[in-house]
Amino acid sequence: MALIGRIRNNLWLVIVLLGLAMAGFIFMEMQGNSGTGGLLGGGQTTIGEIDGESIDIQEFDRLARLRYSNSGADYYAQRNALWNSLVGETIMKNQAEKLGLMVSDEEMEGLLYGPNYSPIIRQDFPNPQFRGAVNTEQLNQIRELEASNTLNPDFMGYWNEEKNRVKQEQIQNKVMNLVSKSIYTPTWMVNLQNEDQNSSAEISYIRIPFDEIENTEVALEDADYQKYINENKAALMNDVATQTLDYIVFDVNPTAQDSADIKNKLAEKIENFRTAGDVQIFVESNQGLFNEAYYLKDELSAVAKDDLFNVGVGEIYGPYIDGEFYKVAKVLDKKVVPDSVSARHILRSVSAQDPIAMQAARDTIEMIKGMLERKEFTFDSLSRRYGMDGSAQKGGDLGTFIAAHPDGTEPRQNTMIKPFNDLVFYKAEPKELTILETVNGVHLVEVTKQYKSGKQAIKVAYLQGSIVPSKKTQKDEYSKALRFANENRTVDAMKASAKGAGYKVETSEAIDENGFSITGLGLGESTRSMIKWANEASVGEVSPSVYRYIDQARYFENKYVVTGLGSRNPAGVPTVNSAKSAIENVVMTRKKGETIAAKVGSTTDFAAITAMFEEVKADTTNVSFNGRNVLSGEPKVLGAVFGLQPGATTKPIVGNNGVYIARLINKSAAPAVTNAGQLRSTISQGYRSQVRALIPALRDGADIEDKRSKFF
């Protein structure tokens, strides 16, 4: 009762608190929770805005599925590419609207269905039978189904997006062409270009390398960094805020016990391998390697080739280490194989994805084989009638070609694809007709001649075990990394402990909040998770998580990463603290140059200058703006030289490759322009080739709000 009484006496306070709670709830709903709209349609499903046009996360994901459903690219790389594509498309669309540019229905018809096929259509709808051609049959079928409103609903979304991409690319091309055609080179620029290309000067000069000054002789101060930043604001400007990560990699390597266990498990299979009735099935069911091909001695791994050629047919060799694997080899056969082969074929080109067409091709080849076996027609005549590749009009003749590497790992000129190669070199006998299916279609193959030099080859099957860390080893290394992260909660502590334990601390490049790759670590979910953590962390903080990385070839956790936020760099001109690590080397070089220049002072006597430094001498040469010479890459020095009068000497100039002092001996002026029209055209064409730089320039001027990091 006492409690109820107190509530009644302070009812006004209860009402105020309830009101504040309700206001807070309404405010949160207005803002919207992550992935929801909120009461007032808040923009928490909006991942960004481009010049006022919002992009919804659901629409973004839909476009990603349509454009990249068959892509093997990294998830985050796909979405980054899509975002950049949408930015470019939106900017170009807005520019086109301002300029009154459009794509007409008739124009779209030609881009989609011919004859003026869009490059996008050429890439996405290739003819499987003829390289570089378009699959007109498929496109015409799409047009008919769309016209009759019977296009498959699942395909319709893809096709609508395909048409949108074609349209956006055409709009971009129109904007680019408009800009390109507006480029004009005035006469004064033609004369200036002529002067740059054809003027030359004879000079004497001294180059004093920066390493004449030791690093220990130079003390860098914040003022040196700030001066460099002030003079290079445009180059150092950050378009977006970035951050750097300091991290330690804990590599996971197999122990001696891991290696012994893998070897023993492989050895346990040797007897069954020796007695297996069907070697191919046994090998493939035990994750081994089986190849129908025969290997010459030099085509085998160097660690085992001598022993394998001494092993009898049916015998076992191993276990032995070959690279990152333990292997057990069984020699299946030995024989002399051809060095080269002459063959001919009749090919019915068809895609393996089209079962009806594939069966029709098989039936046609069977019919052709029967006619040849009955000697009703010649191979040449049937090739010309039924063949569907470039050899058809030559009677199917493929000429003479050499054997491909058995593993297909060393592509060679004048070789065939592996199934064809294995057939004509190792299986088929001369004059024998064989039906073969490859990625190109269905072949009827005849070996016309085999050329043998007497070299023996062997056929080998392998069992193998990847030498990888065991689950226990991976767990132990992860525990070590986690313990290190828990014991070192600041970057300074992490660096100090790493030094004592012998670990190397790496520093990432500058990464923005949407970054998904770090040099040295690569891309993927772990790297993205690390960057997302850094987006919310404080500078100097160490992540409580240890990030796992997978060996993509052998599928084990090959490294664990402990990371901390090293620096945060705001958008705009960087501060000294945020830029110091990135510009330290160039500021050091510049300070050395200034030290050398101060030492030379106003001295113009070359003998006196060379006496100041070891192994520095004067030299004489011809220089120009056009072509390679000792001052190529030294624009400040070249500019100063061509501004001199004969006999005059420059003051010390800090260049890119040292400190220069130059004296002009004589200068040859460029002859008068005699081909102004050609030179004007050449200059204009050079600028037209740079028109694509328009896109990033327009992007810099666009109003872009990027919220992707809140969603993925």
C-alpha positions in Angstrom: 0.0 0.0 0.0 2.9 2.3 0.8 4.2 1.8 -2.7 0.9 2.6 -4.3 0.6 5.7 -2.2 4.0 6.9 -3.3 3.0 6.4 -6.9 -0.2 8.4 -6.4 1.7 11.2 -4.8 4.2 11.4 -7.7 1.8 10.7 -10.5 3.1 13.7 -12.5 6.6 12.1 -12.6 5.2 8.8 -13.9 3.3 10.7 -16.7 6.5 12.6 -17.6 8.6 9.4 -17.8 5.9 7.6 -19.8 5.8 10.6 -22.2 9.6 10.6 -22.6 9.6 6.8 -23.3 6.8 7.2 -25.9 8.6 10.0 -27.6 11.8 8.0 -27.7 9.9 5.0 -29.2 8.3 7.2 -31.8 11.7 8.8 -32.7 13.3 5.4 -33.1 10.4 4.2 -35.3 10.8 7.4 -37.4 14.4 6.7 -37.8 13.6 3.0 -38.6 15.4 0.0 -37.4 18.0 -1.7 -39.5 16.4 -3.2 -42.5 12.9 -1.7 -41.8 11.1 1.4 -42.9 9.9 3.0 -39.7 6.5 4.7 -39.0 7.2 7.6 -41.4 8.9 5.6 -44.1 12.4 6.2 -42.7 15.3 5.5 -45.0 16.8 2.5 -43.2 16.2 0.3 -46.2 18.1 3.0 -48.3 21.7 2.0 -48.8 22.5 5.3 -50.7 21.4 8.2 -52.7 22.9 9.4 -56.1 22.0 12.9 -57.1 18.7 12.6 -55.2 17.8 9.1 -56.4 17.5 6.6 -53.6 18.7 3.0 -53.9 16.8 0.5 -51.8 18.6 -2.5 -50.3 16.0 -5.0 -51.7 16.3 -3.5 -55.2 20.1 -3.5 -54.9 20.1 -7.2 -53.9 17.8 -8.0 -56.8 20.1 -6.4 -59.2 23.1 -8.2 -57.7 21.3 -11.6 -58.2 20.4 -10.7 -61.8 23.9 -9.5 -62.8 26.1 -11.8 -60.9 24.1 -15.0 -60.4 26.7 -17.0 -62.4 29.7 -15.1 -61.3 32.4 -16.7 -59.1 33.6 -13.3 -57.9 33.8 -12.4 -54.2 30.5 -11.4 -52.7 31.8 -7.9 -51.6 33.6 -7.4 -54.9 30.3 -8.0 -56.7 28.5 -5.5 -54.6 31.2 -2.9 -54.9 31.2 -3.3 -58.7 27.4 -3.0 -58.7 27.4 0.2 -56.6 30.0 1.8 -58.9 28.0 0.7 -61.9 24.8 2.3 -60.5 26.7 5.5 -59.7 28.0 5.8 -63.2 24.7 4.9 -64.8 22.7 7.4 -62.7 25.2 10.2 -63.3 25.2 9.5 -67.1 21.4 9.3 -67.3 21.1 12.6 -65.5 23.6 14.2 -67.9 21.8 12.7 -70.9 18.5 14.2 -69.7 20.1 17.6 -69.4 21.6 17.3 -72.9 18.4 16.0 -74.4 19.9 12.7 -75.4 17.8 9.5 -75.5 17.7 6.0 -77.0 14.7 5.5 -79.3 12.7 2.3 -79.6 14.1 1.7 -83.1 17.6 2.1 -81.8 16.9 -0.3 -78.9 15.6 -2.8 -81.4 18.8 -2.7 -83.3 20.9 -3.0 -80.2 19.0 -6.0 -78.9 18.1 -8.0 -82.0 20.5 -6.6 -84.6 22.1 -5.6 -86.8 23.8 -3.1 -84.4 24.2 -5.5 -81.5 25.2 -4.0 -78.2 28.6 -5.3 -76.8 26.5 -6.5 -73.8 24.3 -8.7 -76.0 27.4 -10.0 -77.9 28.9 -11.0 -74.6 25.8 -12.5 -73.0 24.3 -14.3 -76.0 27.2 -15.8 -78.0 26.7 -18.3 -80.7 28.1 -21.6 -79.5 29.0 -22.7 -83.0 30.8 -19.7 -84.3 33.2 -17.7 -82.3 32.4 -13.9 -82.2 28.9 -14.4 -83.6 25.6 -13.7 -81.8 23.0 -16.3 -81.0 20.3 -14.8 -83.2 18.0 -17.8 -82.8 17.8 -17.4 -79.1 17.3 -13.6 -79.4 14.5 -14.0 -81.9 12.8 -16.5 -79.7 13.0 -14.1 -76.7 11.5 -11.3 -79.0 8.6 -13.6 -80.0 7.9 -14.7 -76.5 8.0 -11.2 -75.2 5.7 -9.9 -77.9 3.1 -12.6 -77.0 3.5 -12.1 -73.2 4.6 -15.7 -72.7 8.2 -15.0 -71.6 9.1 -17.1 -68.6 8.5 -14.9 -65.5 11.8 -16.0 -64.0 13.7 -15.0 -67.1 11.7 -11.7 -67.6 13.5 -10.0 -64.6 16.9 -10.9 -66.1 15.8 -9.7 -69.6 14.4 -6.4 -68.3 17.7 -5.8 -66.5 19.6 -6.8 -69.6 17.7 -4.2 -71.7 18.3 -1.5 -69.0 22.0 -2.2 -69.1 22.1 -2.0 -72.9 20.2 1.3 -72.8 22.5 2.8 -70.1 25.6 1.8 -72.0 24.2 3.5 -75.2 23.4 6.6 -73.2 26.9 6.7 -71.9 28.4 6.2 -75.3 26.3 9.2 -76.6 27.5 11.4 -73.8 31.1 10.3 -74.4 30.8 10.9 -78.2 29.4 14.3 -77.7 32.3 15.3 -75.4 34.8 13.7 -77.8 33.5 15.5 -80.8 33.6 18.8 -79.0 37.3 18.6 -78.4 39.3 21.1 -80.5 43.0 22.0 -80.4 43.7 25.7 -81.0 46.7 27.0 -83.0 48.6 28.2 -79.9 48.5 24.7 -78.5 49.7 23.2 -81.8 52.6 25.6 -81.7 53.4 24.8 -78.0 53.3 21.1 -78.7 55.6 21.5 -81.7 58.0 23.5 -79.5 57.9 20.8 -76.8 58.5 18.0 -79.2 61.2 19.5 -81.4 63.2 21.9 -79.1 66.4 20.5 -77.7 69.2 21.8 -75.5 72.8 20.9 -74.9 73.6 21.1 -71.2 76.3 20.3 -68.6 74.9 19.2 -65.3 75.5 17.6 -62.0 73.2 15.1 -60.3 73.7 14.6 -56.6 71.9 11.5 -55.3 69.8 11.7 -52.2 71.8 8.9 -50.5 74.7 11.3 -50.2 72.9 12.2 -47.0 72.3 9.4 -44.5 68.8 9.1 -42.9 70.5 9.6 -39.5 71.6 13.0 -40.6 68.1 14.2 -41.1 65.6 15.0 -38.3 62.0 15.2 -39.5 59.7 17.5 -37.6 55.9 18.0 -37.9 56.6 21.2 -39.7 58.3 19.2 -42.5 55.3 17.0 -42.9 52.9 19.9 -42.8 54.8 21.8 -45.4 54.7 18.8 -47.8 50.9 18.4 -47.1 50.3 22.1 -47.8 52.1 21.9 -51.1 50.4 18.6 -52.2 46.9 19.1 -51.0 45.3 18.0 -54.3 47.3 14.7 -54.5 46.8 13.9 -50.8 43.2 14.8 -50.6 41.0 12.0 -49.2 37.6 11.9 -51.0 36.2 9.8 -48.1 37.3 9.1 -44.5 39.7 6.2 -44.3 41.4 4.1 -41.6 44.4 1.9 -41.2 44.6 -1.4 -39.3 47.7 -2.8 -37.5 47.5 -6.6 -37.4 49.5 -9.7 -36.6 49.1 -12.9 -38.6 49.3 -16.3 -36.7 50.2 -18.7 -39.5 48.9 -22.3 -39.0 51.5 -24.9 -40.1 51.3 -28.7 -39.8 53.4 -30.2 -37.0 55.7 -33.2 -37.4 53.0 -35.3 -35.8 50.4 -34.0 -38.3 52.7 -35.0 -41.2 53.4 -38.5 -39.7 49.7 -39.1 -39.3 48.9 -38.2 -42.9 51.7 -40.5 -44.1 50.5 -43.4 -42.0 46.9 -43.1 -43.2 48.1 -43.1 -46.8 50.3 -46.1 -46.2 47.3 -48.1 -44.8 45.7 -47.9 -48.2 48.6 -49.3 -50.2 47.6 -53.0 -50.1 44.1 -52.3 -51.3 45.5 -50.0 -54.0 47.8 -52.7 -55.1 45.0 -55.3 -55.5 42.2 -53.0 -56.7 40.3 -54.5 -59.6 39.2 -51.1 -61.0 42.0 -48.7 -60.3 40.1 -45.6 -61.5 37.1 -46.2 -59.2 39.4 -47.0 -56.2 41.5 -43.8 -56.8 38.5 -41.5 -57.4 36.7 -42.8 -54.3 39.9 -42.1 -52.2 40.4 -38.5 -53.6 43.4 -39.6 -55.7 44.4 -38.7 -59.2 43.7 -40.7 -62.3 44.6 -39.7 -65.8 44.2 -41.7 -69.0 47.3 -40.0 -70.4 50.9 -41.3 -70.6 53.8 -39.3 -69.2 57.2 -38.9 -70.6 59.9 -38.9 -67.9 60.4 -35.1 -68.0 56.7 -34.6 -67.6 56.7 -36.2 -64.2 57.5 -34.5 -60.9 61.3 -34.2 -60.4 61.1 -35.8 -57.0 59.9 -39.2 -58.3 60.4 -39.5 -62.0 63.6 -41.6 -61.9 62.0 -44.1 -59.4 58.7 -44.3 -61.2 60.4 -45.3 -64.5 62.3 -48.0 -62.6 59.1 -49.5 -61.1 57.4 -52.4 -62.9 53.9 -52.3 -64.2 51.4 -52.9 -61.4 53.9 -52.0 -58.7 53.6 -49.3 -56.0 56.0 -46.5 -55.2 55.7 -44.4 -52.0 54.6 -42.8 -49.8 56.8 -39.8 -50.8 56.5 -36.1 -50.4 55.7 -34.1 -53.6 55.2 -30.4 -52.8 52.3 -30.1 -50.3 51.2 -33.7 -50.6 52.2 -37.2 -49.6 51.7 -39.5 -52.6 51.6 -43.2 -53.4 52.0 -44.0 -57.1 51.0 -47.1 -59.0 52.4 -47.7 -62.5 49.6 -48.9 -64.7 51.3 -49.3 -68.1 54.4 -48.5 -70.1 54.6 -48.0 -73.8 56.2 -46.0 -76.6 53.9 -43.0 -77.4 53.8 -40.7 -80.5 55.5 -37.4 -80.4 53.1 -35.9 -82.9 50.0 -37.0 -84.8 48.1 -36.2 -88.0 44.3 -36.4 -87.7 41.1 -35.3 -89.2 37.6 -35.0 -87.9 34.0 -34.1 -88.6 32.5 -31.8 -85.9 28.9 -31.1 -85.1 29.1 -28.0 -82.9 26.6 -28.0 -80.1 26.3 -26.9 -76.5 26.3 -29.6 -73.8 23.6 -27.6 -72.1 21.2 -28.4 -74.9 20.3 -32.1 -74.6 18.0 -32.2 -77.6 20.6 -30.7 -79.9 23.3 -32.9 -78.3 21.3 -36.1 -79.1 20.7 -34.9 -82.7 24.5 -34.3 -83.1 25.2 -37.8 -81.8 22.7 -39.3 -84.2 24.2 -37.4 -87.1 27.8 -38.5 -86.2 26.6 -42.2 -85.9 25.0 -41.9 -89.3 28.2 -40.5 -90.8 30.3 -43.2 -89.2 28.0 -45.9 -90.6 28.3 -44.4 -94.1 32.1 -44.4 -93.9 32.3 -47.9 -92.6 30.1 -49.1 -95.5 32.3 -47.1 -97.8 29.4 -45.3 -99.3 31.1 -41.8 -99.2 34.6 -40.5 -98.6 35.6 -38.7 -95.4 36.4 -35.5 -97.4 32.9 -35.3 -99.0 31.1 -36.0 -95.7 33.3 -33.4 -93.9 32.4 -30.7 -96.4 28.7 -31.6 -96.1 28.3 -32.1 -92.4 31.3 -30.4 -90.7 30.7 -27.2 -88.7 34.2 -25.8 -88.1 37.0 -24.3 -90.1 38.4 -27.7 -91.1 35.2 -28.8 -92.9 36.2 -27.4 -96.3 39.6 -29.0 -96.0 38.1 -32.5 -95.6 38.3 -32.2 -91.8 42.1 -32.2 -92.0 43.6 -30.9 -88.7 47.2 -31.2 -89.8 50.0 -32.4 -87.6 50.2 -31.5 -83.9 52.3 -32.3 -80.9 51.2 -33.9 -77.6 49.8 -31.6 -74.9 51.1 -31.9 -71.4 49.2 -34.9 -69.8 47.9 -32.8 -66.9 47.0 -29.9 -69.2 49.0 -27.6 -66.9 51.4 -26.4 -69.6 49.5 -25.1 -72.6 51.6 -25.4 -75.8 51.3 -24.1 -79.3 49.9 -26.5 -81.9 48.1 -28.8 -79.3 44.5 -30.0 -79.0 42.1 -29.8 -76.0 42.7 -32.7 -73.5 40.0 -35.2 -74.4 40.9 -34.9 -78.1 44.6 -35.1 -77.3 44.2 -38.2 -75.1 42.2 -40.0 -77.7 44.6 -39.5 -80.7 47.8 -40.0 -78.8 47.0 -42.7 -76.3 43.8 -44.6 -77.3 43.0 -44.5 -81.0 44.8 -46.6 -83.6 45.6 -45.1 -87.1 42.6 -45.4 -89.5 40.2 -46.2 -86.7 36.9 -44.1 -86.6 36.1 -42.9 -83.0 33.2 -40.8 -81.7 34.3 -38.2 -79.1 32.3 -35.6 -77.2 34.0 -32.4 -76.0 33.1 -28.9 -75.0 33.0 -28.1 -78.8 30.4 -30.7 -79.6 30.4 -34.2 -81.1 33.4 -35.3 -83.2 34.0 -38.3 -85.5 37.8 -38.6 -85.3 40.3 -40.5 -87.5 44.1 -40.6 -86.8 45.8 -40.6 -90.2 49.3 -41.0 -88.9 51.3 -41.3 -85.7 54.9 -40.2 -85.5 57.0 -42.1 -82.9 60.6 -41.4 -81.9 60.9 -44.4 -79.6 60.4 -42.5 -76.3 58.8 -44.6 -73.6 56.0 -43.2 -71.4 54.1 -44.5 -68.4 50.5 -44.3 -67.2 50.3 -43.6 -63.5 47.6 -43.4 -60.8 48.1 -41.7 -57.5 46.7 -41.7 -54.0 47.5 -38.5 -52.1 47.1 -36.9 -48.8 47.4 -33.1 -48.3 49.9 -32.2 -45.7 47.8 -29.8 -43.7 47.5 -28.9 -40.0 45.2 -31.2 -38.0 42.1 -29.9 -36.3 44.0 -29.9 -33.0 46.9 -27.9 -34.5 44.4 -25.3 -35.8 42.6 -25.2 -32.5 45.9 -24.7 -30.6 47.0 -21.8 -32.9 43.6 -20.2 -32.6 43.8 -20.4 -28.8 47.3 -18.8 -28.9 45.9 -15.9 -31.1 42.9 -15.4 -28.9 45.0 -15.4 -25.7 47.3 -12.8 -27.3 44.2 -10.6 -28.2 42.8 -10.9 -24.7 46.1 -10.0 -23.1 46.8 -6.9 -25.3 43.8 -4.6 -25.5 45.5 -1.6 -27.1 47.6 -1.3 -30.2 50.6 0.0 -28.2 50.4 -3.1 -26.0 50.0 -5.3 -29.0 53.1 -3.9 -30.7 55.1 -4.2 -27.5 54.1 -7.8 -26.9 54.7 -8.7 -30.6 58.2 -7.3 -30.4 59.0 -9.5 -27.3 57.4 -12.6 -28.9 59.0 -12.2 -32.3 55.7 -11.5 -34.2 55.6 -9.0 -37.0 53.1 -6.2 -36.9 51.8 -5.3 -40.3 50.0 -2.0 -41.2 47.2 -2.0 -43.8 46.8 0.5 -46.6 44.2 3.3 -46.0 40.7 1.7 -46.3 37.4 3.3 -46.4 34.3 2.1 -44.5 33.1 0.0 -47.5 36.5 -1.7 -48.0 36.6 -5.5 -48.4 40.3 -6.2 -49.2 43.6 -5.7 -47.5 46.9 -6.3 -49.2 48.5 -9.3 -47.6 45.2 -10.7 -46.3 43.1 -10.6 -49.5 39.4 -10.3 -49.7 36.5 -12.1 -48.2 34.2 -12.4 -45.2 37.0 -12.2 -42.6 38.6 -9.1 -44.1 35.2 -7.4 -44.4 34.3 -8.3 -40.8 37.6 -6.8 -39.7 36.9 -3.5 -41.5 33.3 -3.4 -40.2 34.6 -3.7 -36.7 37.1 -0.9 -37.3 34.3 1.4 -38.6 32.9 1.5 -35.0 36.1 1.1 -33.0 38.3 3.8 -31.3 41.8 4.5 -32.5 44.3 2.3 -30.5 41.6 -0.3 -29.7 42.3 -4.0 -30.4 39.4 -6.2 -31.7 38.2 -8.8 -29.2 37.7 -11.2 -32.1 40.3 -13.3 -33.9 39.7 -13.4 -37.6 39.9 -16.8 -39.4 41.2 -17.3 -43.0 40.8 -20.4 -45.1 43.2 -22.0 -47.5 40.9 -22.0 -50.6 42.7 -24.8 -52.3 42.9 -27.3 -49.4 40.1 -26.0 -47.1 41.7 -25.6 -43.7 42.2 -22.6 -41.5 45.6 -21.4 -42.5 45.9 -18.2 -40.5 44.4 -16.2 -37.7 44.6 -12.5 -37.4 44.6 -10.2 -34.4 44.0 -6.6 -35.3 43.7 -3.1 -33.9 42.7 0.3 -35.3 45.9 2.1 -36.0 44.6 5.4 -37.3 41.5 7.2 -38.6 41.9 9.7 -41.4 39.0 12.1 -42.0 37.9 13.1 -45.5 39.6 16.2 -46.9 43.2 17.2 -46.5 44.9 14.8 -44.1 46.5 15.8 -40.8 50.1 15.2 -40.0 49.3 12.4 -37.7 47.0 10.6 -40.2 49.4 11.0 -43.1 52.8 10.6 -41.4 53.3 6.9 -42.1 52.3 7.2 -45.7 54.4 10.2 -46.6 57.4 9.6 -44.4 59.7 8.3 -47.1 59.0 11.1 -49.6 59.3 13.8 -46.9 62.6 12.2 -45.8 63.9 12.4 -49.4 62.7 15.9 -49.8 64.5 17.0 -46.6 67.7 15.3 -47.8 67.3 17.2 -51.1 66.9 20.5 -49.2 70.0 19.7 -47.1 72.0 19.0 -50.2 70.7 22.2 -51.9 71.6 24.3 -48.8 75.1 22.8 -48.8 75.6 23.8 -52.5 74.1 27.2 -51.8 74.8 29.8 -54.5 77.9 28.0 -55.8 77.9 27.7 -59.6 81.5 26.4 -59.9 81.0 22.7 -61.0 84.5 21.7 -59.8 83.8 23.1 -56.4 80.4 21.4 -56.2 81.7 18.0 -57.2 84.4 18.3 -54.6 81.8 18.6 -51.9 80.5 15.0 -52.5 81.9 11.6 -53.1 81.6 10.0 -56.6 79.6 12.9 -58.0 80.8 14.3 -61.3 79.7 16.7 -64.0 78.5 15.5 -67.4 77.3 16.9 -70.7 74.3 15.7 -72.6 71.4 16.7 -75.0 67.9 17.0 -73.5 64.4 17.5 -74.8 60.8 17.2 -73.6 60.2 14.6 -76.2 62.0 11.3 -75.9 64.1 9.6 -73.3 67.1 11.4 -71.8 68.8 12.0 -68.5 66.2 14.5 -67.5 63.1 12.4 -68.4 60.9 12.3 -65.4 62.4 15.6 -64.1 59.9 18.3 -65.3 61.1 20.9 -62.8 64.7 20.6 -64.1 63.7 20.6 -67.7 61.5 23.6 -67.3 64.3 25.5 -65.6 66.9 24.5 -68.3 64.7 25.7 -71.2 64.2 29.0 -69.4 67.9 29.8 -69.2 70.0 31.9 -71.5 73.2 30.2 -72.9 75.9 30.2 -70.3 73.5 30.6 -67.3 73.3 28.1 -64.5 70.3 27.0 -62.5 70.2 27.1 -58.7 70.2 23.7 -57.0 66.8 22.0 -57.9 65.4 19.2 -55.8 64.2 16.7 -58.4 62.7 13.2 -58.3 66.0 11.4 -58.5 68.4 13.8 -56.8 69.5 17.4 -56.7 70.4 18.9 -60.0 72.5 21.9 -61.0 72.4 22.5 -64.8 74.1 25.0 -67.2 72.8 25.7 -70.6 75.4 25.5 -73.4 73.1 26.1 -76.3 69.5 25.7 -77.3 68.0 24.6 -80.6 64.6 26.2 -81.3 61.9 24.1 -82.9 61.3 24.6 -86.7 58.1 26.3 -87.8 55.1 24.0 -88.0 54.6 22.6 -91.5 51.9 20.0 -90.7 49.6 21.9 -88.4 46.5 19.9 -89.5 48.1 16.6 -88.8 49.6 17.7 -85.5 46.2 19.3 -84.5 44.5 16.0 -85.2 47.1 14.0 -83.3 46.7 16.2 -80.2 42.9 16.1 -80.3 42.9 12.3 -80.6 45.1 12.1 -77.6 42.6 14.1 -75.5 39.7 12.1 -77.0 41.3 8.9 -75.8 41.0 10.3 -72.2 37.3 11.1 -72.4 36.4 8.2 -70.1 38.0 10.3 -67.3 34.8 12.2 -67.5 33.0 9.6 -65.4 35.2 10.0 -62.3 35.1 13.8 -62.8 31.3 13.8 -62.9 31.3 11.5 -59.9 33.4 14.0 -57.9 30.8 16.6 -58.6 27.8 14.5 -57.9 25.8 14.4 -54.6 26.4 10.9 -53.4 25.4 9.5 -50.0 26.8 6.1 -49.4 25.4 4.0 -46.6 26.5 0.5 -47.8 28.6 -0.2 -44.7 25.5 -0.3 -42.6 24.1 -3.2 -44.6 27.0 -5.4 -45.7 
